[in-house]
Amino acid sequence: MPFLPTAPVRIQPYFGYRNRERLHITARALRSRVGSFEKRGKWRAAKTMLSQFASHEVPEFAVELEIARPGQDSHRHQGLTDAEGFVHFDIRLDPQWDYGEHPAWETVVFHWKVGDAENCIDGHILAPGRDTGLAVISDIDDTIIETGITGDFRAVLRNWRRVLMQMPEERIIVPGADVFYNALGGGEVLSSSSGHAGNVQPATHRPFFYVSSSPWNLFSYLVTYMRSRGLPLGPVHLRDWGLNRETFGSSSHGAHKRAAIDGILGAYPELKFALIGDDSQGDLTAFADVALDNPGRVRAIFIRKVGDAMSPEELAAKANLKAANVPLWLGDSYDTGHEFLASVGLLADAEAKAIVDTVEKTDPKDKS
């Protein structure tokens, strides 16, 4: 079984990001094999998904990160995994390491040893471009995919079949999300092929960041889903789950998302952001707090309505955003993209006009 301590140690890299001063990336040491999310029957699907949660974390495991400025020699940095198998790198960069003109994925390499055997795997760092003025922070759960893995313990149990029995290609995308997200940032670009530290690949023309209350165990599953739907790729901020009240509580979801968003805004003080979420976990009130606490940083907020009438807290958040002149879109689908794109200032050029036409002419009911 993949969770037994005798399984081989592998490193699971997660997407990282950098600004001009610091580079951030996380990986995890696991005793498991890489899962293949292929549709091969319900039993195989359940076995694949269970293996994502049953993997054995490896604490106090030495990992090296190799980084290189394009065209320059590489440097290695030492790391050690924590009790949950995570290793976090926060590296001060050479002052000469500037951005390229456009957003890009920069390759880094993780190195580790198993006995005398040397192992390595690529990781990827998202860097904005010098021409970047607007970035996007998006929720995942019930915003682009109906995950069924958030909420209280009963919600998790109620939706177990969706999580365990369906592969990424079988999941139904939120109607119109692919067209709308491509309109904002462009589709998936990052290649999965191997490279070397310092290699550069183009990213979407607006950087995307994702925040989710889903567990880190589902990172590969969610990235596979995004690739299969042509959604923009970007760093994904997930959570380490434990079977306790703190993990499943709704306040914990909100605190995690707020901390992730604050970290992104802090890393890029020169950028403005569009925030996209839904009303199933209090995204409206959370995003409003972010906008009010960071005047001038949030260009617009987009909330997909999936619930019933707005709560008093949501009504107050809506009023506060209006008073602060922060554009807010509330709707049950993405097919009215014209108004939202206009609200974030995307109607000033021919490219944006073409994007708007595409959004408005596409019937989201045709998407599956």
DRENDO-1510 file (C-alpha; in Angstrom, 1 decimal, always signed):
<recs>
REC; n; res; u; v; w
REC; 1; MET; +0.0; +0.0; +0.0 .
REC; 2; PRO; +1.3; +3.5; -0.8 .
REC; 3; PHE; +1.0; +4.8; +2.8 .
REC; 4; LEU; +3.4; +2.2; +4.3 .
REC; 5; PRO; +6.8; +3.5; +5.4 .
REC; 6; THR; +8.5; +1.2; +2.9 .
REC; 7; ALA; +7.1; +3.1; -0.1 .
REC; 8; PRO; +9.7; +5.3; -1.8 .
REC; 9; VAL; +10.3; +8.8; -0.7 .
REC; 10; ARG; +9.3; +11.4; -3.3 .
REC; 11; ILE; +9.1; +15.2; -3.2 .
REC; 12; GLN; +5.8; +16.9; -4.2 .
REC; 13; PRO; +6.5; +20.5; -5.3 .
REC; 14; TYR; +3.8; +23.1; -5.1 .
REC; 15; PHE; +3.7; +26.2; -7.3 .
REC; 16; GLY; +5.8; +29.0; -5.9 .
REC; 17; TYR; +6.0; +32.7; -6.6 .
REC; 18; ARG; +8.5; +35.6; -6.2 .
REC; 19; ASN; +8.8; +39.3; -6.3 .
REC; 20; ARG; +12.0; +41.3; -6.9 .
REC; 21; GLU; +13.3; +40.6; -3.4 .
REC; 22; ARG; +12.2; +37.2; -2.2 .
REC; 23; LEU; +11.2; +33.7; -3.6 .
REC; 24; HIS; +8.7; +31.5; -1.9 .
REC; 25; ILE; +8.0; +27.9; -2.6 .
REC; 26; THR; +6.9; +24.8; -0.6 .
REC; 27; ALA; +7.3; +21.1; -1.2 .
REC; 28; ARG; +6.4; +18.0; +0.7 .
REC; 29; ALA; +8.2; +14.8; +1.3 .
REC; 30; LEU; +5.9; +11.8; +1.0 .
REC; 31; ARG; +6.2; +8.0; +0.9 .
REC; 32; SER; +3.9; +7.3; -2.0 .
REC; 33; ARG; +3.8; +6.9; -5.7 .
REC; 34; VAL; +2.6; +9.6; -8.0 .
REC; 35; GLY; -1.1; +9.3; -8.6 .
REC; 36; SER; -2.5; +9.0; -12.1 .
REC; 37; PHE; -5.9; +10.5; -12.4 .
REC; 38; GLU; -7.2; +8.4; -15.3 .
REC; 39; LYS; -10.8; +7.3; -15.6 .
REC; 40; ARG; -10.5; +3.5; -15.0 .
REC; 41; GLY; -13.6; +2.6; -13.1 .
REC; 42; LYS; -15.1; +3.5; -9.8 .
REC; 43; TRP; -12.9; +1.2; -7.7 .
REC; 44; ARG; -9.7; +2.4; -9.3 .
REC; 45; ALA; -10.9; +6.0; -8.9 .
REC; 46; ALA; -11.6; +5.5; -5.2 .
REC; 47; LYS; -8.2; +3.7; -4.7 .
REC; 48; THR; -6.4; +6.6; -6.4 .
REC; 49; MET; -8.1; +9.3; -4.3 .
REC; 50; LEU; -7.7; +7.4; -1.1 .
REC; 51; SER; -4.0; +7.1; -1.8 .
REC; 52; GLN; -3.8; +10.9; -2.0 .
REC; 53; PHE; -4.9; +11.1; +1.7 .
REC; 54; ALA; -3.2; +7.9; +3.0 .
REC; 55; SER; +0.3; +9.0; +1.9 .
REC; 56; HIS; +3.0; +8.9; +4.7 .
REC; 57; GLU; +4.7; +12.2; +5.4 .
REC; 58; VAL; +8.4; +12.2; +6.0 .
REC; 59; PRO; +9.6; +14.6; +8.8 .
REC; 60; GLU; +13.2; +15.9; +9.2 .
REC; 61; PHE; +14.1; +15.0; +5.7 .
REC; 62; ALA; +16.8; +16.9; +3.9 .
REC; 63; VAL; +15.8; +18.7; +0.7 .
REC; 64; GLU; +17.9; +21.1; -1.4 .
REC; 65; LEU; +16.4; +23.8; -3.7 .
REC; 66; GLU; +18.5; +24.8; -6.7 .
REC; 67; ILE; +17.7; +28.3; -8.2 .
REC; 68; ALA; +19.2; +30.3; -10.9 .
REC; 69; ARG; +18.7; +33.7; -12.4 .
REC; 70; PRO; +18.3; +33.2; -16.2 .
REC; 71; GLY; +21.8; +33.0; -17.8 .
REC; 72; GLN; +23.6; +32.9; -14.5 .
REC; 73; ASP; +25.1; +30.1; -12.3 .
REC; 74; SER; +22.8; +28.2; -10.0 .
REC; 75; HIS; +22.8; +28.2; -6.2 .
REC; 76; ARG; +21.5; +25.6; -3.8 .
REC; 77; HIS; +19.7; +26.2; -0.5 .
REC; 78; GLN; +19.3; +23.7; +2.3 .
REC; 79; GLY; +15.9; +22.8; +3.8 .
REC; 80; LEU; +14.5; +20.3; +6.3 .
REC; 81; THR; +10.9; +19.0; +6.4 .
REC; 82; ASP; +8.7; +19.7; +9.4 .
REC; 83; ALA; +6.5; +17.2; +11.3 .
REC; 84; GLU; +4.0; +17.1; +8.5 .
REC; 85; GLY; +6.6; +16.6; +5.8 .
REC; 86; PHE; +6.5; +20.2; +4.4 .
REC; 87; VAL; +9.6; +22.2; +3.6 .
REC; 88; HIS; +9.2; +25.9; +3.1 .
REC; 89; PHE; +11.8; +28.0; +1.2 .
REC; 90; ASP; +11.8; +31.8; +1.7 .
REC; 91; ILE; +14.9; +33.0; -0.1 .
REC; 92; ARG; +16.3; +36.5; -0.5 .
REC; 93; LEU; +17.2; +37.2; -4.1 .
REC; 94; ASP; +20.1; +38.8; -5.9 .
REC; 95; PRO; +19.2; +42.6; -6.3 .
REC; 96; GLN; +19.9; +42.1; -10.0 .
REC; 97; TRP; +17.1; +39.5; -10.4 .
REC; 98; ASP; +14.4; +41.7; -12.0 .
REC; 99; TYR; +11.2; +40.8; -13.8 .
REC; 100; GLY; +11.0; +40.1; -17.5 .
REC; 101; GLU; +8.6; +42.2; -19.6 .
REC; 102; HIS; +5.7; +39.7; -19.2 .
REC; 103; PRO; +4.7; +37.3; -16.5 .
REC; 104; ALA; +6.7; +34.1; -16.5 .
REC; 105; TRP; +7.2; +30.7; -14.9 .
REC; 106; GLU; +10.8; +30.2; -13.7 .
REC; 107; THR; +12.1; +26.7; -13.2 .
REC; 108; VAL; +13.7; +25.6; -9.9 .
REC; 109; VAL; +14.9; +22.1; -9.0 .
REC; 110; PHE; +14.4; +20.1; -5.8 .
REC; 111; HIS; +17.2; +17.6; -4.9 .
REC; 112; TRP; +17.1; +14.8; -2.3 .
REC; 113; LYS; +18.8; +11.5; -1.6 .
REC; 114; VAL; +17.4; +8.1; -0.8 .
REC; 115; GLY; +20.4; +6.1; +0.3 .
REC; 116; ASP; +23.1; +6.8; -2.2 .
REC; 117; ALA; +20.6; +7.5; -5.0 .
REC; 118; GLU; +20.4; +11.2; -6.1 .
REC; 119; ASN; +16.9; +12.4; -7.0 .
REC; 120; CYS; +15.5; +15.6; -8.5 .
REC; 121; ILE; +12.3; +17.1; -9.7 .
REC; 122; ASP; +11.4; +20.5; -11.2 .
REC; 123; GLY; +9.4; +23.1; -9.4 .
REC; 124; HIS; +7.9; +26.3; -10.9 .
REC; 125; ILE; +7.9; +29.9; -9.6 .
REC; 126; LEU; +5.5; +32.5; -10.9 .
REC; 127; ALA; +7.0; +36.0; -11.5 .
REC; 128; PRO; +4.9; +39.0; -12.6 .
REC; 129; GLY; +6.2; +41.0; -15.6 .
REC; 130; ARG; +7.3; +44.6; -15.7 .
REC; 131; ASP; +4.0; +45.3; -17.7 .
REC; 132; THR; +1.8; +43.7; -15.0 .
REC; 133; GLY; -0.6; +46.1; -13.3 .
REC; 134; LEU; -3.5; +43.8; -12.4 .
REC; 135; ALA; -3.4; +40.3; -10.9 .
REC; 136; VAL; -6.3; +37.9; -10.0 .
REC; 137; ILE; -6.9; +36.1; -6.7 .
REC; 138; SER; -9.6; +33.4; -7.0 .
REC; 139; ASP; -11.3; +31.0; -4.7 .
REC; 140; ILE; -11.6; +27.4; -6.0 .
REC; 141; ASP; -14.3; +25.7; -4.0 .
REC; 142; ASP; -17.7; +26.3; -5.6 .
REC; 143; THR; -16.1; +29.1; -7.7 .
REC; 144; ILE; -14.6; +27.1; -10.5 .
REC; 145; ILE; -15.4; +23.5; -9.3 .
REC; 146; GLU; -18.1; +22.2; -7.0 .
REC; 147; THR; -15.6; +20.4; -4.7 .
REC; 148; GLY; -17.9; +19.1; -2.0 .
REC; 149; ILE; -14.8; +18.9; +0.4 .
REC; 150; THR; -15.3; +22.1; +2.4 .
REC; 151; GLY; -17.7; +23.0; +5.2 .
REC; 152; ASP; -18.4; +21.0; +8.3 .
REC; 153; PHE; -17.8; +17.3; +8.9 .
REC; 154; ARG; -21.4; +16.4; +7.7 .
REC; 155; ALA; -20.8; +18.3; +4.4 .
REC; 156; VAL; -17.6; +16.3; +3.9 .
REC; 157; LEU; -19.4; +13.0; +4.4 .
REC; 158; ARG; -22.4; +14.1; +2.3 .
REC; 159; ASN; -20.2; +14.7; -0.7 .
REC; 160; TRP; -17.8; +11.8; -0.3 .
REC; 161; ARG; -18.8; +10.1; -3.5 .
REC; 162; ARG; -18.0; +13.2; -5.6 .
REC; 163; VAL; -14.5; +13.4; -4.1 .
REC; 164; LEU; -13.6; +9.8; -4.1 .
REC; 165; MET; -15.3; +8.5; -7.2 .
REC; 166; GLN; -14.8; +11.1; -9.9 .
REC; 167; MET; -11.6; +11.9; -11.7 .
REC; 168; PRO; -10.7; +15.6; -12.7 .
REC; 169; GLU; -12.1; +15.1; -16.3 .
REC; 170; GLU; -15.4; +14.0; -14.9 .
REC; 171; ARG; -16.0; +17.0; -12.7 .
REC; 172; ILE; -18.4; +19.6; -14.0 .
REC; 173; ILE; -16.9; +23.0; -14.3 .
REC; 174; VAL; -18.9; +26.0; -13.0 .
REC; 175; PRO; -20.7; +27.2; -16.1 .
REC; 176; GLY; -18.8; +29.8; -18.0 .
REC; 177; ALA; -15.8; +29.8; -15.7 .
REC; 178; ASP; -13.3; +28.7; -18.4 .
REC; 179; VAL; -14.3; +31.5; -20.8 .
REC; 180; PHE; -14.4; +34.1; -18.1 .
REC; 181; TYR; -11.1; +33.2; -16.5 .
REC; 182; ASN; -9.4; +33.0; -19.9 .
REC; 183; ALA; -10.8; +36.5; -20.6 .
REC; 184; LEU; -9.1; +37.8; -17.5 .
REC; 185; GLY; -5.8; +36.1; -17.8 .
REC; 186; GLY; -5.5; +33.7; -20.7 .
REC; 187; GLY; -5.4; +29.9; -20.5 .
REC; 188; GLU; -3.0; +27.3; -19.1 .
REC; 189; VAL; +0.5; +27.8; -20.6 .
REC; 190; LEU; +2.9; +26.0; -18.3 .
REC; 191; SER; +4.5; +22.9; -19.8 .
REC; 192; SER; +4.9; +19.8; -17.6 .
REC; 193; SER; +8.1; +18.8; -19.3 .
REC; 194; SER; +11.4; +18.8; -17.3 .
REC; 195; GLY; +13.9; +21.5; -17.5 .
REC; 196; HIS; +16.8; +23.1; -15.6 .
REC; 197; ALA; +17.1; +25.7; -12.9 .
REC; 198; GLY; +16.8; +29.1; -14.6 .
REC; 199; ASN; +14.6; +28.0; -17.5 .
REC; 200; VAL; +11.7; +30.4; -18.3 .
REC; 201; GLN; +8.3; +29.7; -19.7 .
REC; 202; PRO; +5.5; +32.2; -20.5 .
REC; 203; ALA; +2.7; +32.6; -18.0 .
REC; 204; THR; -0.8; +34.0; -18.6 .
REC; 205; HIS; -0.8; +37.7; -19.3 .
REC; 206; ARG; -2.3; +38.4; -15.9 .
REC; 207; PRO; -0.9; +36.5; -12.9 .
REC; 208; PHE; -3.4; +34.2; -11.2 .
REC; 209; PHE; -3.3; +33.1; -7.5 .
REC; 210; TYR; -5.8; +30.6; -6.0 .
REC; 211; VAL; -6.9; +30.3; -2.4 .
REC; 212; SER; -8.8; +27.3; -1.2 .
REC; 213; SER; -9.8; +25.5; +2.0 .
REC; 214; SER; -9.1; +22.2; +0.3 .
REC; 215; PRO; -6.3; +20.0; +1.8 .
REC; 216; TRP; -2.8; +20.0; +0.2 .
REC; 217; ASN; -3.4; +16.3; -0.6 .
REC; 218; LEU; -5.6; +17.5; -3.5 .
REC; 219; PHE; -3.0; +19.8; -5.1 .
REC; 220; SER; -2.2; +17.4; -8.0 .
REC; 221; TYR; -5.9; +16.6; -8.5 .
REC; 222; LEU; -6.9; +20.3; -8.7 .
REC; 223; VAL; -4.0; +21.2; -11.0 .
REC; 224; THR; -5.0; +18.3; -13.3 .
REC; 225; TYR; -8.6; +19.6; -13.3 .
REC; 226; MET; -7.4; +23.2; -14.2 .
REC; 227; ARG; -5.2; +21.8; -17.0 .
REC; 228; SER; -8.1; +19.7; -18.4 .
REC; 229; ARG; -10.3; +22.7; -18.5 .
REC; 230; GLY; -7.8; +25.1; -19.9 .
REC; 231; LEU; -8.0; +27.4; -16.8 .
REC; 232; PRO; -5.1; +29.7; -16.0 .
REC; 233; LEU; -2.5; +28.1; -13.7 .
REC; 234; GLY; -1.1; +29.9; -10.7 .
REC; 235; PRO; +0.2; +29.3; -7.2 .
REC; 236; VAL; -2.4; +27.5; -5.1 .
REC; 237; HIS; -2.7; +28.2; -1.4 .
REC; 238; LEU; -4.3; +25.1; +0.3 .
REC; 239; ARG; -4.5; +23.9; +3.9 .
REC; 240; ASP; -3.1; +21.1; +6.1 .
REC; 241; TRP; -6.2; +19.3; +7.3 .
REC; 242; GLY; -6.6; +17.5; +10.7 .
REC; 243; LEU; -9.6; +15.8; +12.1 .
REC; 244; ASN; -10.4; +18.4; +14.7 .
REC; 245; ARG; -12.9; +21.2; +15.3 .
REC; 246; GLU; -10.3; +23.9; +14.3 .
REC; 247; THR; -9.9; +22.3; +10.9 .
REC; 248; PHE; -13.6; +21.9; +10.0 .
REC; 249; GLY; -14.9; +25.2; +11.5 .
REC; 250; SER; -16.0; +27.9; +9.1 .
REC; 251; SER; -14.0; +30.5; +11.0 .
REC; 252; SER; -10.9; +28.4; +10.2 .
REC; 253; HIS; -11.7; +28.5; +6.4 .
REC; 254; GLY; -12.0; +32.3; +6.6 .
REC; 255; ALA; -8.8; +32.8; +8.6 .
REC; 256; HIS; -6.8; +30.6; +6.1 .
REC; 257; LYS; -8.1; +32.5; +3.1 .
REC; 258; ARG; -7.5; +35.9; +4.7 .
REC; 259; ALA; -3.9; +35.0; +5.7 .
REC; 260; ALA; -3.2; +33.7; +2.1 .
REC; 261; ILE; -4.6; +36.9; +0.5 .
REC; 262; ASP; -2.8; +39.2; +2.9 .
REC; 263; GLY; +0.5; +37.3; +2.0 .
REC; 264; ILE; -0.1; +37.8; -1.7 .
REC; 265; LEU; -0.9; +41.5; -1.4 .
REC; 266; GLY; +2.1; +42.0; +0.8 .
REC; 267; ALA; +4.4; +40.4; -1.7 .
REC; 268; TYR; +3.2; +42.7; -4.5 .
REC; 269; PRO; +2.5; +46.2; -3.1 .
REC; 270; GLU; +2.8; +47.7; -6.6 .
REC; 271; LEU; -0.1; +45.5; -8.0 .
REC; 272; LYS; -3.8; +45.9; -7.9 .
REC; 273; PHE; -6.0; +42.8; -7.7 .
REC; 274; ALA; -9.4; +41.4; -8.8 .
REC; 275; LEU; -10.9; +39.0; -6.3 .
REC; 276; ILE; -13.2; +36.2; -7.4 .
REC; 277; GLY; -15.2; +33.9; -5.1 .
REC; 278; ASP; -18.7; +32.7; -4.2 .
REC; 279; ASP; -21.1; +33.1; -1.3 .
REC; 280; SER; -20.9; +29.6; +0.1 .
REC; 281; GLN; -18.2; +30.4; +2.6 .
REC; 282; GLY; -18.4; +34.1; +3.3 .
REC; 283; ASP; -16.2; +35.3; +0.5 .
REC; 284; LEU; -18.1; +38.5; +0.1 .
REC; 285; THR; -17.5; +39.6; +3.7 .
REC; 286; ALA; -13.9; +38.4; +3.6 .
REC; 287; PHE; -13.1; +40.1; +0.4 .
REC; 288; ALA; -14.8; +43.3; +1.5 .
REC; 289; ASP; -12.6; +43.3; +4.7 .
REC; 290; VAL; -9.5; +42.9; +2.4 .
REC; 291; ALA; -10.6; +45.8; +0.2 .
REC; 292; LEU; -11.4; +48.1; +3.1 .
REC; 293; ASP; -8.1; +47.3; +4.9 .
REC; 294; ASN; -6.1; +47.9; +1.7 .
REC; 295; PRO; -7.5; +51.1; +0.1 .
REC; 296; GLY; -6.8; +51.3; -3.6 .
REC; 297; ARG; -5.5; +47.7; -3.9 .
REC; 298; VAL; -8.7; +45.9; -4.9 .
REC; 299; ARG; -9.9; +47.0; -8.3 .
REC; 300; ALA; -13.1; +44.8; -8.2 .
REC; 301; ILE; -14.8; +41.9; -6.5 .
REC; 302; PHE; -16.7; +39.2; -8.3 .
REC; 303; ILE; -19.0; +36.9; -6.3 .
REC; 304; ARG; -20.8; +34.0; -7.8 .
REC; 305; LYS; -24.2; +33.5; -6.0 .
REC; 306; VAL; -24.8; +29.9; -5.1 .
REC; 307; GLY; -26.8; +30.4; -1.8 .
REC; 308; ASP; -30.1; +31.9; -0.8 .
REC; 309; ALA; -30.8; +35.5; +0.5 .
REC; 310; MET; -27.9; +37.6; +1.6 .
REC; 311; SER; -27.1; +37.6; +5.3 .
REC; 312; PRO; -26.9; +40.8; +7.3 .
REC; 313; GLU; -23.1; +40.5; +7.2 .
REC; 314; GLU; -23.1; +40.3; +3.4 .
REC; 315; LEU; -25.5; +43.2; +3.1 .
REC; 316; ALA; -23.3; +45.3; +5.3 .
REC; 317; ALA; -20.2; +44.2; +3.2 .
REC; 318; LYS; -22.0; +45.2; +0.0 .
REC; 319; ALA; -22.9; +48.6; +1.4 .
REC; 320; ASN; -19.3; +49.2; +2.6 .
REC; 321; LEU; -17.9; +48.3; -0.8 .
REC; 322; LYS; -20.3; +50.7; -2.5 .
REC; 323; ALA; -19.3; +53.5; +0.0 .
REC; 324; ALA; -15.6; +52.7; -0.8 .
REC; 325; ASN; -16.2; +52.8; -4.6 .
REC; 326; VAL; -15.0; +49.2; -5.0 .
REC; 327; PRO; -16.9; +47.6; -8.0 .
REC; 328; LEU; -18.9; +44.5; -6.9 .
REC; 329; TRP; -20.5; +41.9; -9.2 .
REC; 330; LEU; -23.1; +39.5; -7.8 .
REC; 331; GLY; -24.6; +36.9; -10.1 .
REC; 332; ASP; -25.4; +33.2; -10.5 .
REC; 333; SER; -23.3; +32.6; -13.6 .
REC; 334; TYR; -20.4; +34.1; -15.5 .
REC; 335; ASP; -22.3; +35.0; -18.6 .
REC; 336; THR; -22.6; +38.8; -17.8 .
REC; 337; GLY; -18.9; +39.4; -18.0 .
REC; 338; HIS; -19.1; +42.7; -19.9 .
REC; 339; GLU; -20.0; +44.7; -16.8 .
REC; 340; PHE; -17.4; +43.1; -14.6 .
REC; 341; LEU; -14.6; +43.5; -17.2 .
REC; 342; ALA; -15.6; +47.1; -17.6 .
REC; 343; SER; -15.5; +47.6; -13.8 .
REC; 344; VAL; -11.8; +46.5; -13.7 .
REC; 345; GLY; -10.8; +48.8; -16.5 .
REC; 346; LEU; -10.4; +46.2; -19.3 .
REC; 347; LEU; -12.5; +48.0; -22.0 .
REC; 348; ALA; -9.8; +50.6; -22.9 .
REC; 349; ASP; -8.2; +48.6; -25.7 .
REC; 350; ALA; -9.0; +46.4; -28.7 .
REC; 351; GLU; -7.9; +43.2; -27.0 .
REC; 352; ALA; -10.3; +43.7; -24.2 .
REC; 353; LYS; -13.1; +44.5; -26.6 .
REC; 354; ALA; -12.5; +41.1; -28.3 .
REC; 355; ILE; -12.4; +39.4; -24.9 .
REC; 356; VAL; -15.8; +40.9; -24.0 .
REC; 357; ASP; -17.3; +39.8; -27.2 .
REC; 358; THR; -16.2; +36.3; -26.6 .
REC; 359; VAL; -17.6; +36.2; -23.1 .
REC; 360; GLU; -20.9; +37.6; -24.2 .
REC; 361; LYS; -21.4; +35.3; -27.2 .
REC; 362; THR; -20.6; +32.1; -25.3 .
REC; 363; ASP; -23.5; +30.4; -23.7 .
REC; 364; PRO; -22.2; +29.0; -20.4 .
REC; 365; LYS; -24.9; +26.4; -20.5 .
REC; 366; ASP; -23.0; +24.8; -23.3 .
REC; 367; LYS; -19.9; +24.3; -21.0 .
REC; 368; SER; -19.6; +21.0; -19.1 .
</recs>
